Amino acid sequence: MGAGDGERGLEFLLSTARHTLRTAGRHVENRRREESNTHTVSPGLLLKPFRPAAPRASGDARMSVQTIRNVFSVETGYRLSDDQIVNHFPNHYELTRKDLMVKNIKRYRKELEKEGSPLAEKDESGKYLYLDFVPVTYMLPADYNLFVEEFRKSPSSTWIMKPCGRAQGKGIFLINKLSQIKKWSRDSKTSSFVSQSPKEAYVISLYISNPLLIGGRKFDLRLYVLVSTYRPLRCYMYKLGFCRFCTVKYTPSTSELDNMFVHLTNVAIQKHGEDYNHIHGGKWTVSNLRLYLESTRGKEVTSKLFDEIHWIIVQSLKAVAPVMNNDKHCFECYGYDIIIDDRLKPWLIEVNASPSLTSSTANDRILKYNLINDTLNIAVPNGEVPDCKWNKSPPKEVLGNYEILYDEELAQGDGADRELRSRPGPSLGPRGGRSRDSGRATLTTWK
């Protein structure tokens, strides 16, 4: 196989795996109307082990990856056999839909507060000390009046509006005046907010206007997190995440609110910018970010930052675990988007159910190839036929670039005080000084 054939073969594997890992075909809605409520997925739709071997043609009966064409969700009624697995939990949208993610995190906070958990402790201003990791967010149209009340408290603030069900930066815009929302409502051809359908719903969040900048540019982190089961919760962090940079230097100036090359890090947007670099794709590895922060802010502060990021991820998963349909046939790899502000406080922006497997650079291609391989090595025991009856606790030698982030069974075995001992401390200021009580416990890495 020549170099060109190998390149095309790898593209085929990534393309095929991308469709497989998203699991759901786009034509299932029409089929659901024609079929009965209970179905069995045919053996031909198995998610077979992906091996880093020579690519095989799509018509080859021995191919490593096949595309699933049916939605597996609570509503469809599809039934899987013991040797079939899919890479989405039936109601993954409880975490990956922007409005539901915020709703579940708010519910989680209230439940912990009601239980008297120290994790729900608040400061003098009423802000959560340990669970304040999502920007202030309201759902439109439902929370419009609440938003207006909050907006008027800080009329100089900037807010960001996002459609609940879209991705890749589509439909996002920034506002700093109430009149801009009214204009948006008119442009959406709605006579009132109440008339908007759920599919057109938006979330509006307080914009992080003081992001950490490198080279004067805004960036965010894309981190991959694999969940093998929600009850008990067991999740893994992929060590090869990356930063996505804007192509235009950041400015909070109101004259640049409409310039998405300044504010949105999505590759789908930045690749159209004049200054987009096709060699590195505007990306930086997380390991490079860590080295940079250690040299500019110090190792202790940097370690604390990454511990807080781990904390955020685990708590977000705990927030949705009670409502997640924990089907034994399922696993899921999420794409977490995290923004760090100039005080080194991490913020959870959103979680993606189908993180892009499109490769924009050579390094990107290698990363995502290994991501697919490592994910399936964990999901499929011993690289054999899938078996939903196994306990989804693979040995360390098959984790590849994954590392265990949280294992609920192990945590419970360590004692009830583990959660308290492992909560994060307060954020550190830009010079490494603690912004709140320095006596707080700090998070130890989940391993």
Backbone hydrogen bonds in HBPLUS format (Angstrom, degrees):
<---DONOR---> <-ACCEPTOR-->    atom                        ^
c    i                          cat <-CA-CA->   ^        H-A-AA   ^      H-
h    n   atom  resd res      DA  || num        DHA   H-A  angle D-A-AA Bond
n    s   type  num  typ     dist DA aas  dist angle  dist       angle   num
A0006-GLY N   A0002-GLY O   2.85 MM   4  6.14 157.2  1.91 152.5 159.1     1
A0007-GLU N   A0003-ALA O   2.97 MM   4  6.21 155.8  2.03 147.7 153.8     2
A0008-ARG N   A0004-GLY O   2.99 MM   4  6.25 162.8  2.02 148.7 153.1     3
A0009-GLY N   A0005-ASP O   2.74 MM   4  5.91 150.1  1.83 145.5 155.2     4
A0010-LEU N   A0006-GLY O   2.89 MM   4  6.11 156.6  1.95 148.4 153.5     5
A0011-GLU N   A0007-GLU O   3.00 MM   4  6.24 157.5  2.05 146.1 152.6     6
A0012-PHE N   A0008-ARG O   2.88 MM   4  6.14 147.6  1.98 142.5 151.6     7
A0013-LEU N   A0009-GLY O   2.97 MM   4  6.32 158.7  2.01 149.3 154.1     8
A0014-LEU N   A0010-LEU O   2.92 MM   4  6.16 167.2  1.93 155.4 158.5     9
A0015-SER N   A0011-GLU O   2.82 MM   4  5.89 156.6  1.87 145.0 152.5    10
A0016-THR N   A0012-PHE O   2.78 MM   4  5.92 166.7  1.80 154.5 158.3    11
A0017-ALA N   A0013-LEU O   2.81 MM   4  5.87 164.3  1.83 148.4 153.8    12
A0018-ARG N   A0014-LEU O   2.84 MM   4  5.84 145.9  1.95 138.4 147.9    13
A0019-HIS N   A0015-SER O   3.28 MM   4  6.59 158.4  2.33 145.3 148.7    14
A0020-THR N   A0016-THR O   2.97 MM   4  6.27 155.2  2.03 146.5 154.4    15
A0021-LEU N   A0017-ALA O   2.71 MM   4  5.84 168.9  1.73 157.2 159.3    16
A0022-ARG N   A0018-ARG O   3.16 MM   4  6.33 130.1  2.42 136.5 148.4    17
A0023-THR N   A0019-HIS O   3.12 MM   4  6.27 124.0  2.45 132.4 146.5    18
A0023-THR N   A0020-THR O   2.84 MM   3  4.82 135.6  2.04  99.0 113.0    19
A0024-ALA N   A0022-ARG O   2.68 MM   2  5.75 147.0  1.79 101.9  96.4    20
A0032-ARG N   A0028-VAL O   2.82 MM   4  6.03 152.6  1.89 157.5 165.0    21
A0034-GLU N   A0031-ARG O   2.99 MM   3  5.20 135.8  2.19 102.2 114.8    22
A0035-GLU N   A0031-ARG O   3.04 MM   4  6.20 134.0  2.25 150.6 163.6    23
A0039-HIS N   A0077-GLY O   3.22 MM  38  6.15 160.0  2.26 122.9 123.8    24
A0079-ARG N   A0039-HIS O   2.53 MM  40  5.70 131.9  1.75 132.9 148.7    25
A0041-VAL N   A0079-ARG O   3.02 MM  38  6.20 160.5  2.06 160.1 162.6    26
A0045-LEU N   A0042-SER O   2.95 MM   3  5.70 166.4  1.96 125.8 129.3    27
A0046-LEU N   A0043-PRO O   3.23 MM   3  5.68 144.4  2.37 123.0 120.3    28
A0053-ALA N   A0051-ARG O   2.69 MM   2  5.42 141.3  1.83 104.9  93.3    29
A0060-ASP N   A0057-ALA O   3.01 MM   3  5.40 162.9  2.04 115.6 121.2    30
A0063-MET N   A0060-ASP O   3.18 MM   3  5.49 165.8  2.20 117.6 118.3    31
A0084-GLN N   A0081-SER O   3.10 MM   3  5.47 148.3  2.20 123.4 121.4    32
A0388-CYS N   A0082-ASP O   2.93 MM 306  5.36 164.3  1.95 153.3 158.5    33
A0086-VAL N   A0329-HIS O   3.00 MM 243  6.32 151.5  2.09 150.0 157.9    34
A0331-PHE N   A0086-VAL O   3.23 MM 245  6.69 139.4  2.40 148.7 159.8    35
A0092-HIS N   A0089-PHE O   3.11 MM   3  5.15 139.9  2.28 131.3 121.6    36
A0094-GLU N   A0091-ASN O   3.09 MM   3  6.10 175.3  2.09 128.8 130.0    37
A0095-LEU N   A0092-HIS O   2.93 MM   3  5.83 164.3  1.96 126.5 130.8    38
A0096-THR N   A0092-HIS O   3.12 MM   4  6.28 159.9  2.17 139.4 145.6    39
A0097-ARG N   A0093-TYR O   2.98 MM   4  4.92 152.2  2.06 125.0 125.9    40
A0101-MET N   A0097-ARG O   2.91 MM   4  6.03 160.2  1.95 167.4 173.9    41
A0102-VAL N   A0098-LYS O   3.37 MM   4  6.56 166.3  2.39 144.5 147.0    42
A0103-LYS N   A0099-ASP O   2.99 MM   4  6.17 159.4  2.03 145.4 152.0    43
A0104-ASN N   A0100-LEU O   2.87 MM   4  6.00 162.6  1.90 152.3 155.5    44
A0105-ILE N   A0101-MET O   3.04 MM   4  6.25 154.7  2.10 147.4 154.5    45
A0106-LYS N   A0102-VAL O   2.94 MM   4  6.13 158.9  1.98 152.6 158.1    46
A0107-ARG N   A0103-LYS O   3.01 MM   4  6.24 156.0  2.07 144.7 151.5    47
A0108-TYR N   A0104-ASN O   2.91 MM   4  6.06 156.5  1.97 143.3 150.0    48
A0109-ARG N   A0105-ILE O   3.00 MM   4  6.25 155.2  2.07 147.0 152.7    49
A0110-LYS N   A0106-LYS O   3.09 MM   4  6.36 163.2  2.12 149.4 153.3    50
A0111-GLU N   A0107-ARG O   2.92 MM   4  6.18 156.3  1.98 152.9 159.6    51
A0112-LEU N   A0108-TYR O   3.06 MM   4  6.28 162.5  2.09 150.3 154.4    52
A0113-GLU N   A0109-ARG O   2.88 MM   4  6.10 153.4  1.95 148.6 157.0    53
A0114-LYS N   A0110-LYS O   2.85 MM   4  6.02 153.7  1.92 146.2 153.1    54
A0115-GLU N   A0111-GLU O   3.00 MM   4  6.22 145.5  2.12 142.2 151.4    55
A0117-SER N   A0112-LEU O   2.90 MM   5  5.23 158.6  1.94 163.7 158.9    56
A0116-GLY N   A0113-GLU O   3.06 MM   3  5.05 148.5  2.16  97.5 107.3    57
A0120-ALA N   A0117-SER O   3.06 MM   3  5.66 158.4  2.11 115.1 121.1    58
A0121-GLU N   A0118-PRO O   3.17 MM   3  5.24 155.7  2.23 111.1 111.2    59
A0129-LEU N   A0121-GLU O   2.88 MM   8  5.88 172.9  1.89 152.9 152.8    60
A0123-ASP N   A0127-LYS O   2.79 MM   4  5.52 151.3  1.87 151.8 159.6    61
A0126-GLY N   A0123-ASP O   3.03 MM   3  5.36 162.0  2.06 112.5 118.1    62
A0348-LEU N   A0133-PHE O   2.79 MM 215  5.95 168.0  1.81 173.8 177.2    63
A0206-LEU N   A0136-VAL O   2.86 MM  70  5.45 153.1  1.93 154.1 163.1    64
A0138-TYR N   A0204-ILE O   2.96 MM  66  5.41 156.2  2.02 145.1 152.4    65
A0204-ILE N   A0138-TYR O   2.87 MM  66  5.41 161.2  1.91 156.9 162.8    66
A0143-ASP N   A0139-MET O   2.56 MM   4  5.16 160.3  1.59 157.7 164.5    67
A0140-LEU N   A0202-TYR O   2.80 MM  62  5.16 177.1  1.80 151.8 152.3    68
A0202-TYR N   A0140-LEU O   3.00 MM  62  5.16 159.5  2.04 148.6 154.6    69
A0144-TYR N   A0141-PRO O   3.20 MM   3  5.41 161.8  2.24 123.1 121.1    70
A0147-PHE N   A0143-ASP O   2.87 MM   4  6.10 157.8  1.92 160.0 167.1    71
A0148-VAL N   A0144-TYR O   2.97 MM   4  6.26 160.9  2.00 154.2 158.6    72
A0149-GLU N   A0145-ASN O   3.11 MM   4  6.33 157.3  2.16 143.7 149.4    73
A0150-GLU N   A0146-LEU O   3.05 MM   4  6.33 157.3  2.10 147.7 153.5    74
A0151-PHE N   A0147-PHE O   2.73 MM   4  5.94 159.4  1.77 157.8 164.6    75
A0152-ARG N   A0148-VAL O   3.06 MM   4  6.20 156.9  2.11 148.3 152.6    76
A0153-LYS N   A0150-GLU O   3.10 MM   3  5.30 144.5  2.23 102.2 112.7    77
A0154-SER N   A0151-PHE O   3.11 MM   3  5.52 134.2  2.33 106.2 117.1    78
A0157-SER N   A0154-SER O   3.05 MM   3  5.71 169.6  2.07 126.6 128.7    79
A0207-TYR N   A0158-THR O   2.93 MM  49  5.54 159.3  1.97 140.6 143.4    80
A0159-TRP N   A0175-ILE O   2.89 MM  16  5.35 170.3  1.90 159.9 163.3    81
A0175-ILE N   A0159-TRP O   2.84 MM  16  5.35 161.4  1.88 152.9 157.3    82
A0160-ILE N   A0205-SER O   2.85 MM  45  5.38 162.6  1.88 155.9 161.5    83
A0205-SER N   A0160-ILE O   2.95 MM  45  5.38 162.0  1.99 151.6 152.4    84
A0161-MET N   A0173-PHE O   2.84 MM  12  5.49 173.8  1.84 175.8 173.7    85
A0173-PHE N   A0161-MET O   3.18 MM  12  5.49 152.7  2.25 142.7 150.6    86
A0162-LYS N   A0203-VAL O   2.91 MM  41  5.44 162.7  1.94 161.1 166.4    87
A0203-VAL N   A0162-LYS O   2.85 MM  41  5.44 158.5  1.89 157.8 163.8    88
A0164-CYS N   A0201-ALA O   3.02 MM  37  5.95 175.8  2.02 148.2 147.7    89
A0170-LYS N   A0167-ALA O   3.23 MM   3  5.91 170.0  2.24 119.7 122.5    90
A0180-GLN N   A0177-LYS O   3.10 MM   3  5.55 147.5  2.21 107.2 115.9    91
A0181-ILE N   A0178-LEU O   3.04 MM   3  5.43 133.2  2.26 107.2 118.8    92
A0182-LYS N   A0178-LEU O   3.29 MM   4  6.72 158.0  2.35 150.2 156.1    93
A0183-LYS N   A0179-SER O   2.99 MM   4  6.21 149.7  2.09 141.3 149.5    94
A0184-TRP N   A0180-GLN O   2.97 MM   4  6.16 152.1  2.05 136.7 144.5    95
A0185-SER N   A0181-ILE O   2.87 MM   4  6.17 153.8  1.93 149.3 156.3    96
A0186-ARG N   A0182-LYS O   3.03 MM   4  6.34 153.9  2.10 143.8 150.2    97
A0187-ASP N   A0183-LYS O   2.82 MM   4  6.06 162.1  1.85 153.5 159.0    98
A0188-SER N   A0184-TRP O   2.90 MM   4  6.06 134.1  2.11 141.1 153.2    99
A0190-THR N   A0185-SER O   3.31 MM   5  5.89 163.1  2.34 160.7 163.2   100
A0189-LYS N   A0186-ARG O   2.88 MM   3  5.12 156.0  1.93 109.5 115.3   101
A0195-SER N   A0192-SER O   3.20 MM   3  5.56 141.8  2.35 104.5 113.8   102
A0196-GLN N   A0193-PHE O   3.10 MM   3  5.60 164.4  2.13 115.2 120.1   103
A0200-GLU N   A0197-SER O   2.94 MM   3  5.41 148.1  2.04 112.8 122.4   104
A0201-ALA N   A0198-PRO O   3.07 MM   3  5.07 163.7  2.10 107.1 111.1   105
A0209-SER N   A0207-TYR O   2.92 MM   2  5.56 111.5  2.40 113.8  96.6   106
A0342-ASP N   A0210-ASN O   2.80 MM 132  5.86 149.5  1.90 174.0 165.2   107
A0212-LEU N   A0340-ILE O   2.81 MM 128  5.71 172.9  1.82 144.2 141.7   108
A0214-ILE N   A0217-ARG O   3.19 MM   3  5.47 158.5  2.24 145.3 146.2   109
A0217-ARG N   A0214-ILE O   3.19 MM   3  5.47 166.5  2.21 107.8 111.5   110
A0250-TYR N   A0216-GLY O   2.80 MM  34  6.07 156.4  1.86 155.3 161.3   111
A0246-CYS N   A0218-LYS O   2.99 MM  28  5.71 157.4  2.04 167.6 165.8   112
A0220-ASP N   A0244-ARG O   3.14 MM  24  5.50 144.2  2.28 135.5 145.2   113
A0244-ARG N   A0220-ASP O   2.89 MM  24  5.50 155.0  1.96 150.3 158.2   114
A0221-LEU N   A0338-ILE O   2.76 MM 117  5.03 164.5  1.79 152.4 157.9   115
A0338-ILE N   A0221-LEU O   3.03 MM 117  5.03 157.2  2.08 138.6 146.0   116
A0222-ARG N   A0242-PHE O   2.84 MM  20  5.55 171.2  1.85 173.9 176.9   117
A0242-PHE N   A0222-ARG O   3.17 MM  20  5.55 158.4  2.22 146.6 151.4   118
A0223-LEU N   A0336-TYR O   2.91 MM 113  5.01 162.9  1.94 144.7 150.3   119
A0336-TYR N   A0223-LEU O   2.71 MM 113  5.01 161.1  1.74 164.3 161.3   120
A0238-TYR N   A0224-TYR O   2.91 MM  14  5.32 163.3  1.94 165.7 161.5   121
A0225-VAL N   A0334-TYR O   3.00 MM 109  5.19 159.5  2.04 142.3 148.7   122
A0334-TYR N   A0225-VAL O   2.75 MM 109  5.19 166.5  1.77 156.7 153.4   123
A0226-LEU N   A0236-TYR O   2.89 MM  10  5.03 152.7  1.97 142.6 149.9   124
A0236-TYR N   A0226-LEU O   2.75 MM  10  5.03 150.1  1.84 145.8 155.7   125
A0227-VAL N   A0332-GLU O   2.82 MM 105  5.37 166.0  1.84 158.9 162.5   126
A0332-GLU N   A0227-VAL O   3.01 MM 105  5.37 150.8  2.10 147.3 155.2   127
A0228-SER N   A0234-ARG O   3.13 MM   6  5.93 155.3  2.20 157.6 165.2   128
A0234-ARG N   A0229-THR O   2.90 MM   5  5.53 148.7  2.00 162.2 154.9   129
A0408-GLU N   A0233-LEU O   2.81 MM 175  5.23 172.5  1.82 170.3 170.2   130
A0235-CYS N   A0406-TYR O   2.96 MM 171  5.46 160.8  1.99 155.6 161.5   131
A0405-LEU N   A0235-CYS O   2.90 MM 170  5.59 164.8  1.92 137.3 140.1   132
A0406-TYR N   A0235-CYS O   3.33 MM 171  5.46 162.4  2.36 135.7 135.3   133
A0237-MET N   A0403-GLU O   2.84 MM 166  5.42 159.3  1.88 164.5 162.6   134
A0403-GLU N   A0237-MET O   2.93 MM 166  5.42 141.2  2.08 140.4 152.6   135
A0239-LYS N   A0401-ASN O   2.91 MM 162  5.67 175.4  1.91 160.0 161.2   136
A0286-VAL N   A0241-GLY O   3.14 MM  45  5.52 155.8  2.21 131.3 125.7   137
A0243-CYS N   A0284-TRP O   2.54 MM  41  4.93 163.3  1.57 156.9 163.4   138
A0284-TRP N   A0243-CYS O   3.08 MM  41  4.93 147.3  2.19 129.7 136.5   139
A0245-PHE N   A0282-GLY O   2.83 MM  37  5.21 167.5  1.84 164.7 167.1   140
A0256-GLU N   A0253-SER O   3.04 MM   3  5.64 163.4  2.07 115.9 121.3   141
A0257-LEU N   A0254-THR O   3.33 MM   3  5.26 168.8  2.34 107.8 107.7   142
A0259-ASN N   A0256-GLU O   3.05 MM   3  5.17 160.0  2.09 108.1 114.5   143
A0262-VAL N   A0259-ASN O   3.07 MM   3  5.64 160.0  2.11 113.9 120.3   144
A0264-LEU N   A0260-MET O   2.94 MM   4  5.29 163.8  1.97 136.5 141.8   145
A0269-ILE N   A0266-ASN O   3.01 MM   3  5.43 146.7  2.12 107.5 117.0   146
A0270-GLN N   A0266-ASN O   2.91 MM   4  6.19 173.2  1.91 159.6 160.5   147
A0271-LYS N   A0267-VAL O   2.96 MM   4  5.65 159.9  2.01 147.5 149.3   148
A0272-HIS N   A0269-ILE O   3.16 MM   3  5.91 164.7  2.18 120.3 125.0   149
A0273-GLY N   A0270-GLN O   2.93 MM   3  5.31 166.4  1.95 117.5 121.5   150
A0276-TYR N   A0273-GLY O   3.28 MM   3  5.34 166.3  2.30 108.9 110.3   151
A0281-GLY N   A0277-ASN O   2.73 MM   4  5.23 129.5  1.98 139.0 154.3   152
A0283-LYS N   A0280-HIS O   3.16 MM   3  5.93 151.1  2.25 121.4 127.3   153
A0288-ASN N   A0285-THR O   3.10 MM   3  5.24 122.7  2.45  97.4 111.0   154
A0289-LEU N   A0285-THR O   3.08 MM   4  6.48 154.7  2.15 147.2 154.5   155
A0290-ARG N   A0286-VAL O   2.87 MM   4  6.14 156.5  1.92 149.9 156.2   156
A0291-LEU N   A0287-SER O   3.05 MM   4  6.30 159.2  2.09 145.2 150.0   157
A0292-TYR N   A0288-ASN O   2.93 MM   4  6.15 157.3  1.99 148.2 154.7   158
A0293-LEU N   A0289-LEU O   2.92 MM   4  6.17 163.2  1.95 155.0 158.8   159
A0294-GLU N   A0290-ARG O   2.88 MM   4  6.05 157.4  1.93 150.5 157.2   160
A0295-SER N   A0291-LEU O   3.08 MM   4  6.24 148.2  2.19 142.0 149.5   161
A0296-THR N   A0292-TYR O   3.03 MM   4  6.24 136.7  2.23 141.5 153.5   162
A0297-ARG N   A0293-LEU O   2.62 MM   4  5.30 158.4  1.67 149.1 154.4   163
A0298-GLY N   A0293-LEU O   3.22 MM   5  6.61 132.3  2.46 140.6 146.7   164
A0298-GLY N   A0294-GLU O   3.14 MM   4  4.33 129.8  2.40  98.3 110.6   165
A0302-THR N   A0298-GLY O   3.14 MM   4  6.25 157.2  2.19 143.6 150.4   166
A0303-SER N   A0299-LYS O   2.85 MM   4  6.02 163.6  1.87 154.8 158.7   167
A0304-LYS N   A0300-GLU O   3.05 MM   4  6.24 155.9  2.11 145.3 151.9   168
A0305-LEU N   A0301-VAL O   3.01 MM   4  6.29 150.6  2.10 144.4 152.3   169
A0306-PHE N   A0302-THR O   3.12 MM   4  6.48 162.5  2.16 155.5 157.9   170
A0307-ASP N   A0303-SER O   2.94 MM   4  6.15 148.6  2.04 145.1 154.6   171
A0308-GLU N   A0304-LYS O   2.93 MM   4  6.18 151.4  2.02 147.0 154.2   172
A0309-ILE N   A0305-LEU O   3.01 MM   4  6.38 146.1  2.13 144.0 153.8   173
A0310-HIS N   A0306-PHE O   3.03 MM   4  6.28 158.4  2.07 145.0 149.8   174
A0311-TRP N   A0307-ASP O   2.91 MM   4  6.19 153.5  1.98 144.2 152.2   175
A0312-ILE N   A0308-GLU O   2.92 MM   4  6.18 158.3  1.97 148.9 153.4   176
A0313-ILE N   A0309-ILE O   3.13 MM   4  6.42 162.8  2.16 151.7 155.1   177
A0314-VAL N   A0310-HIS O   3.03 MM   4  6.30 170.7  2.04 157.1 159.1   178
A0315-GLN N   A0311-TRP O   2.93 MM   4  6.10 168.8  1.94 158.2 161.5   179
A0316-SER N   A0312-ILE O   2.94 MM   4  6.09 153.8  2.01 149.2 156.4   180
A0317-LEU N   A0313-ILE O   3.10 MM   4  6.36 152.5  2.18 148.1 155.1   181
A0318-LYS N   A0314-VAL O   2.93 MM   4  6.20 153.2  2.00 149.0 157.1   182
A0319-ALA N   A0315-GLN O   2.92 MM   4  6.07 140.9  2.08 139.9 150.3   183
A0321-ALA N   A0317-LEU O   2.97 MM   4  6.00 132.1  2.21 143.9 157.3   184
A0323-VAL N   A0320-VAL O   3.04 MM   3  5.55 136.5  2.24 114.8 126.3   185
A0324-MET N   A0320-VAL O   3.00 MM   4  5.98 122.1  2.35 152.1 167.9   186
A0324-MET N   A0321-ALA O   3.33 MM   3  5.15 149.2  2.43  97.5 106.2   187
A0327-ASP N   A0325-ASN O   2.90 MM   2  5.77 135.1  2.10 107.8  94.2   188
A0330-CYS N   A0327-ASP O   3.12 MM   3  5.64 164.4  2.15 121.3 123.3   189
A0335-GLY N   A0352-ASN O   2.94 MM  17  4.77 160.6  1.97 135.5 141.8   190
A0352-ASN N   A0335-GLY O   2.82 MM  17  4.77 161.8  1.86 133.5 139.8   191
A0337-ASP N   A0350-GLU O   3.02 MM  13  5.49 164.2  2.05 170.6 165.6   192
A0349-ILE N   A0337-ASP O   2.99 MM  12  5.59 168.8  2.00 162.6 162.8   193
A0339-ILE N   A0347-TRP O   2.99 MM   8  5.21 160.1  2.03 147.7 152.9   194
A0347-TRP N   A0339-ILE O   2.71 MM   8  5.21 148.3  1.80 152.9 164.0   195
A0341-ASP N   A0345-LYS O   3.00 MM   4  5.43 164.0  2.02 140.5 144.0   196
A0344-LEU N   A0341-ASP O   2.87 MM   3  5.28 151.1  1.96 122.9 124.7   197
A0365-ARG N   A0361-THR O   2.98 MM   4  6.25 148.9  2.08 145.2 152.9   198
A0366-ILE N   A0362-ALA O   3.17 MM   4  6.51 156.8  2.22 148.5 153.6   199
A0367-LEU N   A0363-ASN O   2.94 MM   4  6.15 165.1  1.97 151.5 155.8   200
A0368-LYS N   A0364-ASP O   3.02 MM   4  6.19 168.1  2.03 152.0 154.5   201
A0369-TYR N   A0365-ARG O   2.98 MM   4  6.05 147.0  2.09 141.7 151.2   202
A0370-ASN N   A0366-ILE O   3.00 MM   4  6.22 166.2  2.02 153.6 156.4   203
A0371-LEU N   A0367-LEU O   2.82 MM   4  6.05 146.8  1.93 143.2 154.1   204
A0372-ILE N   A0368-LYS O   3.04 MM   4  6.13 163.3  2.07 142.1 144.9   205
A0373-ASN N   A0369-TYR O   3.10 MM   4  6.35 166.7  2.12 148.5 152.4   206
A0374-ASP N   A0370-ASN O   2.79 MM   4  5.90 170.4  1.80 154.8 157.4   207
A0375-THR N   A0371-LEU O   2.92 MM   4  5.96 154.5  1.99 145.4 152.9   208
A0376-LEU N   A0372-ILE O   3.04 MM   4  6.25 165.0  2.07 153.0 156.1   209
A0377-ASN N   A0373-ASN O   2.99 MM   4  6.17 142.8  2.13 143.8 154.6   210
A0378-ILE N   A0374-ASP O   3.29 MM   4  6.51 140.2  2.45 138.7 146.7   211
A0378-ILE N   A0375-THR O   3.22 MM   3  5.42 132.6  2.46  98.1 109.8   212
A0379-ALA N   A0375-THR O   2.97 MM   4  6.23 158.8  2.01 147.3 154.1   213
A0380-VAL N   A0376-LEU O   2.83 MM   4  5.60 154.0  1.89 142.1 147.5   214
A0383-GLY N   A0380-VAL O   3.27 MM   3  5.47 161.4  2.30 128.2 124.5   215
A0384-GLU N   A0381-PRO O   3.12 MM   3  6.14 168.9  2.13 131.5 133.0   216
A0390-TRP N   A0387-ASP O   3.37 MM   3  6.12 171.3  2.37 120.1 122.2   217
A0398-VAL N   A0395-PRO O   3.20 MM   3  6.01 168.3  2.22 122.4 125.9   218
A0399-LEU N   A0396-LYS O   3.14 MM   3  5.40 168.3  2.15 114.6 118.1   219
A0402-TYR N   A0399-LEU O   2.92 MM   3  5.12 161.9  1.96 129.9 132.5   220
A0411-ALA N   A0407-ASP O   2.91 MM   4  6.16 159.4  1.95 156.2 163.1   221
A0412-GLN N   A0408-GLU O   2.92 MM   4  6.09 157.2  1.97 148.8 153.9   222
A0413-GLY N   A0409-GLU O   3.08 MM   4  6.26 144.7  2.21 137.7 147.5   223
A0414-ASP N   A0410-LEU O   3.07 MM   4  6.38 129.9  2.33 140.1 152.7   224
A0414-ASP N   A0411-ALA O   3.14 MM   3  5.17 135.4  2.35  94.9 106.9   225
A0415-GLY N   A0412-GLN O   3.20 MM   3  5.39 154.7  2.27 101.7 109.3   226
A0418-ARG N   A0415-GLY O   3.33 MM   3  5.93 168.6  2.34 118.8 120.1   227
A0421-ARG N   A0417-ASP O   2.90 MM   4  6.14 162.9  1.93 157.1 162.1   228
A0422-SER N   A0418-ARG O   2.84 MM   4  5.89 138.5  2.01 148.0 159.0   229
A0435-SER N   A0427-SER O   3.30 MM   8  6.23 169.2  2.32 161.9 161.8   230
A0429-GLY N   A0433-GLY O   2.71 MM   4  5.21 175.1  1.72 160.1 160.2   231
A0432-GLY N   A0429-GLY O   2.94 MM   3  5.20 164.9  1.97 117.9 120.3   232
A0440-ARG N   A0437-ASP O   3.43 MM   3  6.20 165.9  2.45 121.1 121.1   233
